[in-house]
Amino acid sequence: MNVIQTQNLTRTYAMGDSTVHALRGVSLAVERGEFVALMGASGSGKSTMMHILGCLDTPTAGRYLLEGRDVSMLSRDERARVRNSRIGFVFQTFNLLPRLQALDNVALPLLYGHQDGEAKKRAAEALERVGLMPRAGHRPNELSGGERQRVAIARALVTDPALILADEPTGNLDSKTGAEILRLLVELCQEGRTLLMVTHDPKVAAHAGRVLHMQDGEIVNGRSMDVND
């Protein structure tokens, strides 16, 4: 089953008297359990693509189906509900709330989605999955960079999303810690999670099962790789 399917996605922006073509008819399919890396230079369209896939933006034309549901033309509130319940985000800068302990940071998506009945229990299970339950009571400034990113990954997992979007997830980590995070992401895909990762680093992209390159708003090529390469 395709978790992601896009059909001729186009996104244009008006800048003064000019029109910027950020996406030019992008068609893409990502199956459940795939780990896909998206690469491209600044201005290639990968950030716009990530925003649309994350229901943070809508296309000018074309369709975006998430789990078979056309989400490309949903209202702002409907997109927010899909974003909260079906998409998990992992950012380069972690985006953790500094005053909250790790457990509470992980539970936040459930509270935003009014699923607070078992929020702490589910957050604890997500922290356990990423190996950080012993640090559940620590605030972000008491954690290492790798631990903070594990908390962020647990937060992305806590709603049991259809799709995880990772934006340069190892960009603020040293090479050893980054490799540990990548191993965790590969394990999650092997368990059936679907992951799309934006990165500029070919060594990071090499951990993905498929690498797509964007240029001038189009996917220009892609290749399959063994995740053990």
N, C-alpha and C positions, 0 to 999 in steps of 0.2 A: 504493500500500500504506500502511495506517495503521501508523505507528510506535507511537503511543499510542492506546489505546482504553479508556475507562472506562465502566462500566455501573452506574448508580445507586450510586456510591460514597457510603458513609456512614461518618462517624467520630465517635464519642461518647467523652467522658471523664467519669469520675466525680470530682466535687470535693465532698467531704464528703457531704452529703445531696442534692446537686444533680447533674444530668447536663448536661454541656455538649455541644451539637450543633455540632461544628466543621465537618462536611460533611453536607449534607442531600440525598443522592441525586444526585450530580453525574455527568452523562454527557458525555463529550468524545471527540472523535476528532481526531488530528493526523497529517497525511500526511507522508511522507518529503520533506524539503526545505523544510518550512514553518518560518517564523519567527513564533512566537506570543508575544505579551506578555500577562501576567496582572497585572491591577491590582485594587486594593481597599484599603479602610481597614484599620487595625489591628483584628484580630478578625474579619475577613471570611472567613477560611478559606484564604487563598492560601498561607500557610506550611505549613499541614497538607497542602494539595494537593501542594505541592512535595516535602514529606517522603515522601508516598506514592509519587509519581511517581519519586522518587529511590531507592526501595526502602529508605528509612530508617525507614519505619513501615508498618503494614498497616491496611487498612480494617476497620471493625467489620462492615460488610456491603457487598455489591457486588463487582465484579470490576475488575481492572486488567490489561490485556493489553499487553505490550511486545513488539513485532515478532510479534504473534499468540500469544505465550506468556503464559498466565495466571500472573502473578507475585504475585498478591494474597495467596496463602496459603502461600507458600514458607517454609521454615524460616529462621532467622536466618543460618545459614551459607550457604544457597542464595541468599538475598538479597544477602549480601556478595559472592558470586561474580558475580552479575548486575551489581551496582553497580560492581564493579571493572572488568569487561570490556565492558559495554554502555552505561554511562552516564558522561559526563564532567561535572564540576562546575566552575563559575566563581563565585567569591565576591567580595563587595564588598571584603573585607579581604585578598584574594589568597591567604592561607593557605599561604604558602611557608615552608619550613624555613630559618631564617636562616643556619645554618652550611653549608648546601649551595650549591654553584654552580648557576647556572640550568640547565645541562644535567642535573645530578643531580636537581634538583627535578622536571624534566619526566619523567625516567625512572622516578620512584618508583612510579607505578601498575603498570608492567611488572614491577618487582621484587616488589611485593606479590602480583602474580598469577603469580609464579614463571615469568616470561617474560624472564629476564635474558640469554638468549643474544645477542639483537641490541638490547638495551635502549638502549645509547648511540647506536647507528646510528639507531634509530627516533626517539629523543629529538632528535637533531640534525636529522632531517628535519622534525619538528614545529616546532622553533625556526626553521628556515629558512622554513617556511610563514608564520610570523607576523613574519618580518623581523628576527629577533633572534639569528641564529647568531653574528654578531660579538661578542655579549655573553655567549656560552655559559659563559665561565669566570668570570663575575662573580657575587658573592653578592647577595642581595636588597637589602642596605643600600647597595650600590654602583649600584643601578638606580633610575631615576625611577619614579613611580607608574604611568605608562603602560607602561613597560617591564616592571614587575612583573606588570601585568595581562596583557600579552602572553605572559609566561612561564606564567601560570596558564592561559591559553587553550591554549597548546601542550601543557601537561600534560593538559588535558581532551581534546585531540585524539589523544594518543599511542597510545591503545588502539584507535583507529578505532571509536569508540562509535556506537551507533544514535541516541543522544539526548544533547544537551548541555543541561544545566540551569544557567541563569545567575541568580544572586540579586543584584539591584542592582549589576550589573557596572561601572557608571560612578559609583557613589555616592561614592567617595573620590577622584575625579578632577576636574580643572578642566574647563571646558566644551570647550576645544579638544581636550584629550587624550581626553575622553569621546567626542567626535564621531569621533575616529580609531578608537577601539575599536569603536564602533557600526558604522562602515564595514567593519571587519574581520569582524564578526559577520554582517553582511548578505552579504559576499562568501562566507563559509563556507556560508551557506544557498543561495546561488546555485550553489555547487559540489555541492549535494545533501545537506548536513548538515541535521539537524533540531534546532531550537533552541526551547526554552521559557524565557522570561525573566520574572522577577518584578521589577516596578518600580512606584514611586509617582509617577514623573515622566511626564506626558503627552507631553512633547517626546521623551523617550527611547522611549516606547512607539510613537511615530509612525513609528519605523524598522521596526517589525514589519509583517508582511503581514496579521496578524490580531490584534485587541486584544480580550481577554475581561475583563469586569469581574465581580468577586465581591462578594457582599453576604450576610451572615448565612448563610454556608455554601453558597451557591448561585451559579451563574453566571447573572447577570441579563441580560446582553446581550453582544454581540460585533459587531465590524464588520471588514470587510476593507479594507485600505489598499494603495496602491502603495508599495513600499519606496523609491521615489524621491521621495515627497512631502516 
